[in-house]
Amino acid sequence: MSGQIEEKSRLERVLRSGRIAVTAELNPPDSASPDSVYENALVLASLCDAINATDAAAANVHLSSLAISALLAKAGYEPIMQMSCRDRNRIAIQGDLLGASALGIKNMLCLTGDGVQAGDHPDAKPVFDLDSVTLLKTARRMKEKGTFLSGRKLHTSPQLFLGAAANPFVPPFDFRPLRLKKKIDAGAQFIQTQYCFNVARLKTYMQQVNDMGLTDKAFVLIGVGPLKSAKSAEWIRSNVPGVVIPDGVIKRLKGAQSQANEGKKICLEIIQEVLEIKGVSGVHVMAYRQEELVAELITESGILDHRAKKH
């Protein structure tokens, strides 16, 4: 290996400095125009340390995560490229890891991916040559050893800040910290969780994760987001894989005069509680088709007041 790209991503620098990090998800456009990407990013960029470019989430087709990430990087934003194993074999994956780094993308979230039956092309043929753990191992090998899986040497290694997803909110609960350890051992340096609507469950999970010493090895960002209404909450928990919304949250939304305002209030309360949990390094805000709400949530939640806080 004769060369390496050493500069750390902005997200990595923020997390290593001990500041509370804020990331958000960009809703991918159904468009070949870059303008849609830039418009959505403008709302998020001023208050976020990095922006996630989703990779056909829930197996629905949108503009590719690689293209969105490259556009964001070119415009001076900090992308987190999501890479799913559902649609690529190891040949395409290794090529995209190199391509992403070459295009200035420095953060990669490694995912297994939702099954094709969840999306708008249920007749598509799934690949799943790798899963999230073997994808992490592949990226780490290319980064640290400077070789492809075949053993062939790289001229320049992709120096990616590697991330993985976690879901503390679905059973078997005792397995979740062990699954997280497996991903961290495979190379994950930061973690973004699924939506949190059950803080008590999260506290138990984080206690286990802290006791295992995992928060000394990786940074954990908790997924949060506003619910528009009880009806949308019921649809999400029935149709979006992995999202758990307790009955109490839906009941509270139904009883509110303005369900949208109540959904925002619930999200703000969760953010404030989450930031007090030991081992939490930040939040990942997901507001589907509600980008304008992200800035409000970040500003009103007091996240910015926690920026210098260390656990």
Contacts in CASP RR format, 6 or more apart in sequence:
PFRMAT RR
TARGET T0000
AUTHOR 0000-0000-0000
METHOD contacts of the structure
MODEL  1
MSGQIEEKSRLERVLRSGRIAVTAELNPPDSASPDSVYENALVLASLCDA
INATDAAAANVHLSSLAISALLAKAGYEPIMQMSCRDRNRIAIQGDLLGA
SALGIKNMLCLTGDGVQAGDHPDAKPVFDLDSVTLLKTARRMKEKGTFLS
GRKLHTSPQLFLGAAANPFVPPFDFRPLRLKKKIDAGAQFIQTQYCFNVA
RLKTYMQQVNDMGLTDKAFVLIGVGPLKSAKSAEWIRSNVPGVVIPDGVI
KRLKGAQSQANEGKKICLEIIQEVLEIKGVSGVHVMAYRQEELVAELITE
SGILDHRAKKH
1 146 0 8 1.000
1 147 0 8 1.000
1 153 0 8 1.000
1 154 0 8 1.000
1 155 0 8 1.000
1 156 0 8 1.000
1 157 0 8 1.000
2 155 0 8 1.000
2 156 0 8 1.000
3 155 0 8 1.000
3 156 0 8 1.000
3 157 0 8 1.000
4 156 0 8 1.000
4 157 0 8 1.000
4 159 0 8 1.000
5 101 0 8 1.000
5 156 0 8 1.000
5 157 0 8 1.000
5 158 0 8 1.000
5 159 0 8 1.000
6 159 0 8 1.000
7 106 0 8 1.000
7 159 0 8 1.000
8 16 0 8 1.000
8 106 0 8 1.000
8 161 0 8 1.000
9 50 0 8 1.000
9 78 0 8 1.000
9 106 0 8 1.000
9 107 0 8 1.000
9 161 0 8 1.000
10 49 0 8 1.000
10 50 0 8 1.000
10 78 0 8 1.000
10 106 0 8 1.000
11 21 0 8 1.000
11 23 0 8 1.000
11 49 0 8 1.000
11 50 0 8 1.000
11 78 0 8 1.000
11 80 0 8 1.000
11 106 0 8 1.000
11 107 0 8 1.000
11 161 0 8 1.000
11 190 0 8 1.000
12 106 0 8 1.000
12 107 0 8 1.000
12 161 0 8 1.000
12 189 0 8 1.000
12 190 0 8 1.000
14 21 0 8 1.000
14 49 0 8 1.000
15 21 0 8 1.000
15 190 0 8 1.000
15 219 0 8 1.000
15 281 0 8 1.000
18 281 0 8 1.000
18 308 0 8 1.000
18 310 0 8 1.000
19 307 0 8 1.000
19 308 0 8 1.000
19 309 0 8 1.000
20 275 0 8 1.000
20 281 0 8 1.000
20 282 0 8 1.000
20 283 0 8 1.000
20 303 0 8 1.000
20 306 0 8 1.000
20 307 0 8 1.000
20 309 0 8 1.000
21 49 0 8 1.000
21 50 0 8 1.000
21 219 0 8 1.000
21 221 0 8 1.000
21 281 0 8 1.000
21 282 0 8 1.000
21 283 0 8 1.000
22 47 0 8 1.000
22 48 0 8 1.000
22 49 0 8 1.000
22 282 0 8 1.000
22 283 0 8 1.000
22 285 0 8 1.000
22 298 0 8 1.000
22 303 0 8 1.000
23 48 0 8 1.000
23 49 0 8 1.000
23 50 0 8 1.000
23 51 0 8 1.000
23 52 0 8 1.000
23 80 0 8 1.000
23 192 0 8 1.000
23 221 0 8 1.000
23 282 0 8 1.000
23 283 0 8 1.000
23 284 0 8 1.000
23 285 0 8 1.000
24 44 0 8 1.000
24 48 0 8 1.000
24 51 0 8 1.000
24 52 0 8 1.000
24 284 0 8 1.000
24 285 0 8 1.000
24 286 0 8 1.000
24 287 0 8 1.000
24 294 0 8 1.000
25 51 0 8 1.000
25 52 0 8 1.000
25 54 0 8 1.000
25 284 0 8 1.000
25 285 0 8 1.000
25 286 0 8 1.000
25 287 0 8 1.000
25 288 0 8 1.000
26 37 0 8 1.000
26 40 0 8 1.000
26 41 0 8 1.000
26 44 0 8 1.000
26 51 0 8 1.000
26 52 0 8 1.000
26 53 0 8 1.000
26 54 0 8 1.000
26 68 0 8 1.000
26 72 0 8 1.000
26 291 0 8 1.000
27 40 0 8 1.000
27 54 0 8 1.000
27 288 0 8 1.000
27 289 0 8 1.000
27 291 0 8 1.000
28 53 0 8 1.000
28 54 0 8 1.000
28 57 0 8 1.000
28 62 0 8 1.000
28 63 0 8 1.000
28 65 0 8 1.000
28 68 0 8 1.000
29 36 0 8 1.000
29 37 0 8 1.000
29 40 0 8 1.000
29 62 0 8 1.000
29 63 0 8 1.000
30 61 0 8 1.000
30 62 0 8 1.000
30 63 0 8 1.000
31 63 0 8 1.000
32 63 0 8 1.000
34 71 0 8 1.000
36 63 0 8 1.000
37 63 0 8 1.000
37 68 0 8 1.000
37 71 0 8 1.000
37 72 0 8 1.000
38 71 0 8 1.000
38 75 0 8 1.000
40 291 0 8 1.000
41 51 0 8 1.000
41 72 0 8 1.000
41 75 0 8 1.000
41 77 0 8 1.000
43 291 0 8 1.000
43 292 0 8 1.000
43 294 0 8 1.000
43 295 0 8 1.000
44 51 0 8 1.000
44 291 0 8 1.000
44 294 0 8 1.000
44 295 0 8 1.000
45 51 0 8 1.000
45 77 0 8 1.000
46 295 0 8 1.000
47 294 0 8 1.000
47 295 0 8 1.000
47 298 0 8 1.000
47 299 0 8 1.000
47 304 0 8 1.000
48 78 0 8 1.000
48 285 0 8 1.000
48 294 0 8 1.000
48 298 0 8 1.000
49 78 0 8 1.000
50 78 0 8 1.000
50 79 0 8 1.000
50 80 0 8 1.000
50 107 0 8 1.000
51 72 0 8 1.000
51 77 0 8 1.000
51 78 0 8 1.000
51 79 0 8 1.000
51 80 0 8 1.000
52 79 0 8 1.000
52 80 0 8 1.000
52 82 0 8 1.000
52 109 0 8 1.000
52 192 0 8 1.000
52 284 0 8 1.000
53 65 0 8 1.000
53 66 0 8 1.000
53 68 0 8 1.000
53 69 0 8 1.000
53 72 0 8 1.000
53 79 0 8 1.000
53 80 0 8 1.000
53 81 0 8 1.000
53 82 0 8 1.000
54 62 0 8 1.000
54 65 0 8 1.000
54 82 0 8 1.000
55 64 0 8 1.000
55 65 0 8 1.000
55 81 0 8 1.000
55 82 0 8 1.000
55 83 0 8 1.000
55 84 0 8 1.000
55 87 0 8 1.000
55 111 0 8 1.000
55 113 0 8 1.000
56 62 0 8 1.000
56 64 0 8 1.000
56 65 0 8 1.000
56 84 0 8 1.000
56 86 0 8 1.000
56 87 0 8 1.000
57 82 0 8 1.000
57 114 0 8 1.000
58 114 0 8 1.000
58 118 0 8 1.000
58 119 0 8 1.000
58 240 0 8 1.000
58 241 0 8 1.000
59 86 0 8 1.000
59 113 0 8 1.000
59 114 0 8 1.000
59 115 0 8 1.000
59 116 0 8 1.000
59 117 0 8 1.000
59 118 0 8 1.000
59 119 0 8 1.000
59 120 0 8 1.000
59 121 0 8 1.000
59 124 0 8 1.000
60 119 0 8 1.000
60 120 0 8 1.000
61 120 0 8 1.000
61 121 0 8 1.000
65 81 0 8 1.000
65 82 0 8 1.000
65 83 0 8 1.000
66 81 0 8 1.000
66 96 0 8 1.000
66 99 0 8 1.000
66 100 0 8 1.000
66 103 0 8 1.000
66 105 0 8 1.000
68 79 0 8 1.000
68 81 0 8 1.000
69 79 0 8 1.000
69 80 0 8 1.000
69 81 0 8 1.000
69 100 0 8 1.000
69 103 0 8 1.000
69 105 0 8 1.000
70 79 0 8 1.000
70 100 0 8 1.000
70 103 0 8 1.000
70 104 0 8 1.000
70 105 0 8 1.000
72 78 0 8 1.000
72 79 0 8 1.000
73 79 0 8 1.000
73 103 0 8 1.000
73 104 0 8 1.000
73 105 0 8 1.000
74 103 0 8 1.000
78 106 0 8 1.000
78 107 0 8 1.000
79 105 0 8 1.000
79 107 0 8 1.000
80 107 0 8 1.000
80 108 0 8 1.000
80 109 0 8 1.000
81 100 0 8 1.000
81 105 0 8 1.000
81 107 0 8 1.000
81 108 0 8 1.000
81 109 0 8 1.000
82 108 0 8 1.000
82 109 0 8 1.000
82 111 0 8 1.000
83 93 0 8 1.000
83 96 0 8 1.000
83 97 0 8 1.000
83 108 0 8 1.000
83 109 0 8 1.000
83 110 0 8 1.000
83 111 0 8 1.000
83 135 0 8 1.000
84 111 0 8 1.000
84 112 0 8 1.000
84 113 0 8 1.000
84 114 0 8 1.000
85 93 0 8 1.000
85 111 0 8 1.000
85 112 0 8 1.000
85 113 0 8 1.000
85 127 0 8 1.000
85 128 0 8 1.000
85 129 0 8 1.000
85 130 0 8 1.000
85 131 0 8 1.000
85 132 0 8 1.000
85 134 0 8 1.000
85 135 0 8 1.000
86 112 0 8 1.000
86 113 0 8 1.000
86 114 0 8 1.000
86 115 0 8 1.000
86 116 0 8 1.000
86 126 0 8 1.000
86 127 0 8 1.000
86 128 0 8 1.000
87 124 0 8 1.000
87 126 0 8 1.000
87 127 0 8 1.000
88 96 0 8 1.000
88 127 0 8 1.000
88 129 0 8 1.000
89 127 0 8 1.000
89 129 0 8 1.000
89 130 0 8 1.000
90 129 0 8 1.000
90 130 0 8 1.000
90 138 0 8 1.000
90 149 0 8 1.000
93 129 0 8 1.000
93 130 0 8 1.000
93 135 0 8 1.000
93 138 0 8 1.000
94 138 0 8 1.000
94 142 0 8 1.000
94 148 0 8 1.000
94 149 0 8 1.000
97 108 0 8 1.000
97 138 0 8 1.000
97 139 0 8 1.000
97 142 0 8 1.000
97 158 0 8 1.000
97 160 0 8 1.000
98 142 0 8 1.000
98 154 0 8 1.000
98 158 0 8 1.000
99 105 0 8 1.000
99 158 0 8 1.000
100 108 0 8 1.000
100 158 0 8 1.000
100 160 0 8 1.000
101 158 0 8 1.000
101 159 0 8 1.000
101 160 0 8 1.000
102 158 0 8 1.000
105 160 0 8 1.000
106 159 0 8 1.000
106 160 0 8 1.000
106 161 0 8 1.000
107 160 0 8 1.000
107 161 0 8 1.000
107 163 0 8 1.000
107 190 0 8 1.000
108 139 0 8 1.000
108 160 0 8 1.000
108 161 0 8 1.000
108 162 0 8 1.000
108 163 0 8 1.000
109 163 0 8 1.000
109 164 0 8 1.000
109 165 0 8 1.000
109 192 0 8 1.000
110 132 0 8 1.000
110 135 0 8 1.000
110 136 0 8 1.000
110 139 0 8 1.000
110 162 0 8 1.000
110 163 0 8 1.000
110 164 0 8 1.000
110 188 0 8 1.000
111 132 0 8 1.000
111 135 0 8 1.000
111 164 0 8 1.000
111 165 0 8 1.000
112 128 0 8 1.000
112 131 0 8 1.000
112 132 0 8 1.000
112 135 0 8 1.000
113 132 0 8 1.000
114 241 0 8 1.000
115 126 0 8 1.000
115 241 0 8 1.000
116 122 0 8 1.000
116 123 0 8 1.000
116 124 0 8 1.000
116 125 0 8 1.000
116 126 0 8 1.000
118 241 0 8 1.000
130 138 0 8 1.000
132 164 0 8 1.000
132 165 0 8 1.000
132 183 0 8 1.000
133 182 0 8 1.000
133 183 0 8 1.000
133 186 0 8 1.000
134 186 0 8 1.000
136 162 0 8 1.000
136 163 0 8 1.000
136 164 0 8 1.000
136 183 0 8 1.000
136 186 0 8 1.000
136 187 0 8 1.000
136 188 0 8 1.000
137 186 0 8 1.000
137 187 0 8 1.000
138 149 0 8 1.000
139 158 0 8 1.000
139 160 0 8 1.000
139 162 0 8 1.000
139 187 0 8 1.000
140 162 0 8 1.000
140 186 0 8 1.000
140 187 0 8 1.000
141 147 0 8 1.000
141 149 0 8 1.000
142 148 0 8 1.000
142 154 0 8 1.000
142 157 0 8 1.000
142 158 0 8 1.000
143 157 0 8 1.000
143 158 0 8 1.000
143 159 0 8 1.000
143 160 0 8 1.000
143 162 0 8 1.000
144 157 0 8 1.000
146 153 0 8 1.000
146 154 0 8 1.000
146 157 0 8 1.000
147 153 0 8 1.000
147 154 0 8 1.000
148 154 0 8 1.000
161 189 0 8 1.000
161 190 0 8 1.000
162 187 0 8 1.000
162 188 0 8 1.000
162 189 0 8 1.000
162 190 0 8 1.000
163 188 0 8 1.000
163 189 0 8 1.000
163 190 0 8 1.000
163 191 0 8 1.000
163 192 0 8 1.000
163 218 0 8 1.000
164 180 0 8 1.000
164 183 0 8 1.000
164 184 0 8 1.000
164 186 0 8 1.000
164 188 0 8 1.000
164 190 0 8 1.000
164 191 0 8 1.000
164 192 0 8 1.000
165 191 0 8 1.000
165 192 0 8 1.000
165 193 0 8 1.000
165 194 0 8 1.000
166 176 0 8 1.000
166 179 0 8 1.000
166 180 0 8 1.000
166 183 0 8 1.000
166 191 0 8 1.000
166 192 0 8 1.000
166 193 0 8 1.000
166 194 0 8 1.000
166 220 0 8 1.000
167 176 0 8 1.000
167 193 0 8 1.000
167 194 0 8 1.000
167 242 0 8 1.000
168 176 0 8 1.000
168 193 0 8 1.000
168 194 0 8 1.000
168 196 0 8 1.000
168 201 0 8 1.000
168 202 0 8 1.000
168 205 0 8 1.000
168 206 0 8 1.000
169 194 0 8 1.000
169 195 0 8 1.000
169 196 0 8 1.000
169 197 0 8 1.000
169 198 0 8 1.000
169 201 0 8 1.000
169 202 0 8 1.000
169 242 0 8 1.000
169 244 0 8 1.000
170 176 0 8 1.000
170 194 0 8 1.000
170 242 0 8 1.000
170 244 0 8 1.000
173 201 0 8 1.000
173 204 0 8 1.000
173 205 0 8 1.000
176 205 0 8 1.000
176 208 0 8 1.000
177 205 0 8 1.000
177 208 0 8 1.000
177 209 0 8 1.000
177 212 0 8 1.000
177 214 0 8 1.000
180 191 0 8 1.000
180 209 0 8 1.000
180 214 0 8 1.000
181 212 0 8 1.000
181 214 0 8 1.000
183 191 0 8 1.000
184 191 0 8 1.000
184 214 0 8 1.000
184 217 0 8 1.000
184 218 0 8 1.000
188 218 0 8 1.000
189 218 0 8 1.000
189 219 0 8 1.000
190 218 0 8 1.000
190 219 0 8 1.000
190 220 0 8 1.000
190 221 0 8 1.000
190 281 0 8 1.000
191 218 0 8 1.000
191 219 0 8 1.000
191 220 0 8 1.000
191 221 0 8 1.000
192 221 0 8 1.000
192 223 0 8 1.000
192 284 0 8 1.000
193 202 0 8 1.000
193 220 0 8 1.000
193 221 0 8 1.000
193 222 0 8 1.000
193 223 0 8 1.000
193 284 0 8 1.000
194 223 0 8 1.000
194 242 0 8 1.000
194 243 0 8 1.000
194 244 0 8 1.000
195 223 0 8 1.000
195 224 0 8 1.000
195 225 0 8 1.000
195 243 0 8 1.000
195 244 0 8 1.000
195 245 0 8 1.000
195 286 0 8 1.000
196 202 0 8 1.000
196 222 0 8 1.000
196 223 0 8 1.000
196 224 0 8 1.000
196 270 0 8 1.000
196 274 0 8 1.000
197 244 0 8 1.000
197 245 0 8 1.000
197 246 0 8 1.000
197 249 0 8 1.000
197 266 0 8 1.000
197 270 0 8 1.000
198 244 0 8 1.000
198 246 0 8 1.000
199 270 0 8 1.000
199 273 0 8 1.000
199 274 0 8 1.000
202 222 0 8 1.000
202 274 0 8 1.000
202 277 0 8 1.000
203 277 0 8 1.000
206 215 0 8 1.000
206 220 0 8 1.000
206 277 0 8 1.000
206 278 0 8 1.000
206 279 0 8 1.000
206 280 0 8 1.000
207 278 0 8 1.000
209 215 0 8 1.000
209 220 0 8 1.000
209 279 0 8 1.000
210 278 0 8 1.000
210 279 0 8 1.000
214 220 0 8 1.000
215 278 0 8 1.000
215 279 0 8 1.000
215 281 0 8 1.000
215 311 0 8 1.000
219 281 0 8 1.000
219 282 0 8 1.000
220 279 0 8 1.000
220 280 0 8 1.000
220 281 0 8 1.000
220 282 0 8 1.000
221 280 0 8 1.000
221 281 0 8 1.000
221 282 0 8 1.000
221 283 0 8 1.000
221 284 0 8 1.000
222 274 0 8 1.000
222 277 0 8 1.000
222 280 0 8 1.000
222 282 0 8 1.000
222 283 0 8 1.000
222 284 0 8 1.000
223 283 0 8 1.000
223 284 0 8 1.000
223 285 0 8 1.000
223 286 0 8 1.000
224 267 0 8 1.000
224 270 0 8 1.000
224 271 0 8 1.000
224 274 0 8 1.000
224 283 0 8 1.000
224 284 0 8 1.000
224 285 0 8 1.000
224 286 0 8 1.000
224 297 0 8 1.000
225 267 0 8 1.000
225 270 0 8 1.000
225 285 0 8 1.000
225 286 0 8 1.000
225 287 0 8 1.000
225 297 0 8 1.000
226 260 0 8 1.000
226 263 0 8 1.000
226 264 0 8 1.000
226 266 0 8 1.000
226 267 0 8 1.000
226 287 0 8 1.000
226 290 0 8 1.000
226 293 0 8 1.000
226 297 0 8 1.000
227 233 0 8 1.000
227 236 0 8 1.000
227 245 0 8 1.000
227 249 0 8 1.000
227 253 0 8 1.000
227 259 0 8 1.000
227 263 0 8 1.000
227 266 0 8 1.000
227 267 0 8 1.000
228 259 0 8 1.000
228 260 0 8 1.000
228 263 0 8 1.000
228 290 0 8 1.000
229 253 0 8 1.000
229 259 0 8 1.000
229 260 0 8 1.000
230 250 0 8 1.000
230 253 0 8 1.000
230 254 0 8 1.000
230 259 0 8 1.000
233 245 0 8 1.000
233 249 0 8 1.000
233 250 0 8 1.000
233 253 0 8 1.000
234 245 0 8 1.000
234 250 0 8 1.000
236 243 0 8 1.000
236 245 0 8 1.000
237 243 0 8 1.000
237 244 0 8 1.000
237 245 0 8 1.000
249 266 0 8 1.000
252 262 0 8 1.000
252 266 0 8 1.000
253 259 0 8 1.000
253 262 0 8 1.000
253 263 0 8 1.000
253 266 0 8 1.000
255 262 0 8 1.000
256 262 0 8 1.000
256 263 0 8 1.000
264 293 0 8 1.000
264 296 0 8 1.000
264 297 0 8 1.000
267 297 0 8 1.000
267 301 0 8 1.000
268 297 0 8 1.000
268 300 0 8 1.000
268 301 0 8 1.000
271 283 0 8 1.000
271 297 0 8 1.000
271 301 0 8 1.000
271 302 0 8 1.000
271 303 0 8 1.000
272 301 0 8 1.000
272 302 0 8 1.000
274 280 0 8 1.000
274 282 0 8 1.000
274 283 0 8 1.000
275 282 0 8 1.000
275 283 0 8 1.000
275 303 0 8 1.000
275 306 0 8 1.000
275 309 0 8 1.000
278 311 0 8 1.000
279 311 0 8 1.000
280 311 0 8 1.000
281 311 0 8 1.000
282 303 0 8 1.000
283 303 0 8 1.000
285 294 0 8 1.000
285 297 0 8 1.000
285 298 0 8 1.000
287 293 0 8 1.000
287 294 0 8 1.000
287 297 0 8 1.000
298 304 0 8 1.000
END
